[in-house]
Amino acid sequence: MQYMISAEEATQIISNSVQPMPVVHLPLQNAKGLVLAQDTVAAQDIPAYPQSSMDGYAIAFDEHNRRYKIVGEMQAGSNTAFAWQPGTTVRIFTGAAVPPGADTVVIQEKVQVENGEIIIEQHDLKYAANVRPVGSEIEKDTIALQKGDLLTPAAIGFLAGIGFSDVPVYVKPVVQVIVTGNELQTPGSPLQYGQVFESNSFALQSALAQLQIGDVAIHRAPDDLEILQQQLAQALAKSDVVLLTGGVSVGDYDFTLKAMEACGVQPLFHKIKQKPGKPILFGVKGRQLVFGLPGNPASVLTCFYRYVWPALEQMMQKKPSMVLQSAVLATPYKKAAALTHFLKANFDGEKLHLLTGQESYKLHSFARANSIAIVPEDVMELKAGDTIQFYLLPQ
């Protein structure tokens, strides 16, 4: 196990430990937000027939003819056959099949109807106007969406529209949370002297929901090694990722490392040269990931967004959503020790404003932040006007 490493080293160790989630076939309606595990190929041309894009009249284009006899009607979904004759037209509606023999649709606003005939008043009418050609959405045997594409609502609608009912995707990881500490009290209950309201499980559940990971089991453990070990073993039996909060330092009642080792988890690193979140612990058991997060609320969320979030996206084969950006720093900043600092901040589109209340136990500033600024380990001072890197937080 590596001890007291840099933030960059920790990121690499975690990334190297991640394995993609298994591939499953899911109904389209259950696949939102997941990633395609293989290319999808169109089984047929879409549209499969020439299709009207407007309400109007279908004709065989003749630039010299302006008068056509109405001989029928085509609604969307109709498959009525017409014995097409020169000089005839059918009333047609958006989405309906253009009858064989017709090739152009005149919109209804551009005709006059008299005695069962139309008179075309559009002098710039072109051949094939207002007709969607066969395969204009997609042609048969071509790739619709590629492996690695995110299934957004539009992507799901597109696949449904070309005939797919289910898709192969990387399944979501099952995540469980274990919150430790004798001092924790459930919100809504009376707060006794020496107690604090437990908030980490609420923050983590909400953050996981941003990744569309739900049904997160929450366990609460006192500062007791045997109980913590039992809960971790139970969580590992049913999870891909386990997040523990608290008990990762070196105090007499910090049992997370011992519980991990007793459950067969291989610790890969303990402590990162950063603030907040220095005591973070990370280990693996086979393909399972176990994060020992600090107990202070701001440290928990900082470590989650900086390390857990990217790991979960990698497991689901999602492209990284939190990418480094640069901005001008609005206020100066100085630090006393050579640690990477992660600071709650607001980006206004031009400048990055550091917030007050950066202590690891304070969530008030985090609740007002839209970004996390990064002061590298070897940078001790920044002046207003300097360039600083940051991540925009998921909203």
URFENKA-V747491 format. One record per backbone hydrogen bond with DSSP energy under -0.5 kcal/mol. NH is the residue of the N-H (numbers start at 1). CO is the residue of the C=O. E is the energy in kcal/mol with one decimal. If there is no record, write none. Layout:
# URFENKA-V747491
NH:CO:E ; NH:CO:E
This chain:
# URFENKA-V747491
2:268:-2.6 ; 4:270:-2.1 ; 5:271:-1.9 ; 10:6:-2.3 ; 11:7:-2.3 ; 12:8:-1.9 ; 13:9:-2.3 ; 14:10:-2.4 ; 15:11:-2.4 ; 16:12:-2.5 ; 17:13:-0.9 ; 17:14:-0.9 ; 18:14:-0.8 ; 18:15:-0.9 ; 21:315:-2.8 ; 24:169:-2.6 ; 26:24:-0.6 ; 26:167:-2.5 ; 28:165:-2.2 ; 30:27:-2.1 ; 31:28:-1.9 ; 33:151:-2.9 ; 34:31:-2.0 ; 36:149:-2.5 ; 37:168:-2.6 ; 38:168:-0.5 ; 40:145:-2.7 ; 42:142:-2.6 ; 46:138:-2.7 ; 51:132:-2.1 ; 52:96:-2.8 ; 53:130:-2.4 ; 54:130:-0.5 ; 56:92:-2.9 ; 57:106:-2.2 ; 58:90:-2.4 ; 59:104:-2.9 ; 61:59:-0.7 ; 65:62:-1.6 ; 68:118:-2.0 ; 69:87:-2.6 ; 70:116:-2.6 ; 71:89:-2.8 ; 72:89:-0.5 ; 74:91:-3.2 ; 78:75:-2.1 ; 84:82:-1.3 ; 88:85:-1.4 ; 89:69:-2.7 ; 90:58:-1.2 ; 91:72:-2.7 ; 92:56:-2.7 ; 93:74:-1.5 ; 95:52:-2.9 ; 96:93:-2.4 ; 98:50:-2.8 ; 99:97:-0.5 ; 102:99:-2.3 ; 103:59:-2.7 ; 104:59:-2.0 ; 105:129:-2.5 ; 106:57:-2.9 ; 107:105:-0.5 ; 108:55:-1.9 ; 110:107:-2.2 ; 111:108:-1.2 ; 112:119:-2.0 ; 114:112:-0.6 ; 114:117:-2.6 ; 117:114:-1.3 ; 118:68:-2.7 ; 119:112:-2.6 ; 120:66:-2.9 ; 120:118:-0.5 ; 121:110:-3.2 ; 122:110:-0.6 ; 123:121:-0.8 ; 125:122:-0.9 ; 129:126:-1.7 ; 131:128:-1.3 ; 132:51:-3.8 ; 133:131:-0.6 ; 135:47:-2.4 ; 136:133:-1.9 ; 137:46:-1.9 ; 138:46:-2.2 ; 141:42:-2.9 ; 142:139:-1.5 ; 144:40:-3.3 ; 145:40:-0.7 ; 148:36:-2.3 ; 149:146:-2.3 ; 151:34:-3.1 ; 152:150:-1.6 ; 156:152:-2.6 ; 157:153:-2.3 ; 158:154:-2.5 ; 159:155:-2.5 ; 160:156:-2.4 ; 161:157:-2.3 ; 162:158:-0.9 ; 162:159:-0.7 ; 163:160:-1.5 ; 164:159:-2.7 ; 167:26:-2.4 ; 169:24:-3.1 ; 169:167:-0.5 ; 170:35:-1.7 ; 171:22:-2.4 ; 171:169:-0.6 ; 175:173:-0.6 ; 176:241:-2.0 ; 177:217:-2.7 ; 178:243:-3.0 ; 179:177:-0.5 ; 179:219:-3.2 ; 180:178:-0.5 ; 180:245:-2.1 ; 181:221:-1.7 ; 184:181:-0.9 ; 185:196:-2.5 ; 189:186:-2.0 ; 192:190:-0.7 ; 195:192:-2.2 ; 196:183:-2.6 ; 198:185:-3.0 ; 203:199:-2.3 ; 204:200:-2.7 ; 205:201:-2.4 ; 206:202:-1.9 ; 207:203:-2.4 ; 208:204:-2.8 ; 209:205:-1.9 ; 210:206:-1.1 ; 211:207:-0.6 ; 211:208:-1.1 ; 212:209:-1.8 ; 213:208:-2.4 ; 214:212:-0.7 ; 217:175:-0.7 ; 217:215:-0.6 ; 219:177:-3.0 ; 221:179:-2.9 ; 224:222:-2.5 ; 228:224:-2.6 ; 229:225:-2.7 ; 230:226:-2.1 ; 231:227:-2.5 ; 232:228:-2.6 ; 233:229:-2.3 ; 234:230:-2.1 ; 235:231:-2.3 ; 236:232:-2.7 ; 237:233:-1.3 ; 238:235:-1.4 ; 239:235:-0.7 ; 240:174:-2.8 ; 241:174:-2.1 ; 242:289:-2.3 ; 243:176:-2.6 ; 244:242:-0.5 ; 244:291:-3.0 ; 245:178:-2.3 ; 246:293:-2.2 ; 254:251:-1.4 ; 255:253:-0.9 ; 256:247:-2.0 ; 257:247:-0.5 ; 259:255:-2.6 ; 260:256:-2.5 ; 261:257:-2.4 ; 262:258:-2.3 ; 263:259:-1.3 ; 264:261:-1.4 ; 265:260:-2.6 ; 266:284:-3.5 ; 267:265:-0.8 ; 268:282:-3.1 ; 269:282:-1.6 ; 270:2:-2.1 ; 271:280:-3.1 ; 272:278:-2.2 ; 273:5:-3.2 ; 274:272:-2.6 ; 275:340:-2.4 ; 280:277:-1.6 ; 281:292:-2.7 ; 282:269:-2.3 ; 283:290:-2.5 ; 284:266:-2.0 ; 285:288:-1.9 ; 288:285:-2.1 ; 289:240:-2.2 ; 290:283:-2.7 ; 291:242:-2.6 ; 292:281:-3.7 ; 292:290:-0.5 ; 293:244:-3.5 ; 293:291:-0.9 ; 298:360:-1.7 ; 299:360:-1.1 ; 300:296:-2.3 ; 301:297:-2.1 ; 302:298:-2.2 ; 303:299:-2.7 ; 304:300:-2.4 ; 305:301:-2.6 ; 306:302:-2.2 ; 307:303:-2.6 ; 308:303:-1.4 ; 309:304:-3.4 ; 311:307:-1.3 ; 312:308:-2.5 ; 313:309:-2.4 ; 314:310:-2.3 ; 315:311:-2.3 ; 316:312:-1.9 ; 317:314:-1.0 ; 318:313:-3.1 ; 323:321:-0.8 ; 325:390:-2.5 ; 327:388:-2.2 ; 328:350:-1.2 ; 329:386:-3.2 ; 330:352:-2.9 ; 331:352:-0.5 ; 333:382:-2.8 ; 335:380:-2.5 ; 339:337:-2.3 ; 340:273:-2.4 ; 341:375:-2.4 ; 342:275:-2.5 ; 343:341:-0.6 ; 343:373:-2.4 ; 345:371:-2.2 ; 346:353:-2.5 ; 348:346:-0.5 ; 348:351:-2.3 ; 352:328:-2.9 ; 353:346:-3.2 ; 353:351:-0.5 ; 354:352:-0.6 ; 355:344:-2.2 ; 362:359:-1.5 ; 363:361:-0.6 ; 367:363:-2.7 ; 368:364:-0.7 ; 368:365:-0.8 ; 369:365:-0.6 ; 369:366:-0.9 ; 370:345:-1.8 ; 371:345:-1.7 ; 372:391:-2.4 ; 373:343:-3.2 ; 374:389:-2.5 ; 375:341:-2.6 ; 376:374:-0.6 ; 379:376:-1.7 ; 380:378:-0.6 ; 382:333:-3.3 ; 385:329:-2.9 ; 386:383:-2.4 ; 388:327:-2.8 ; 389:374:-0.7 ; 390:325:-2.2 ; 391:372:-2.2 ; 393:370:-2.4
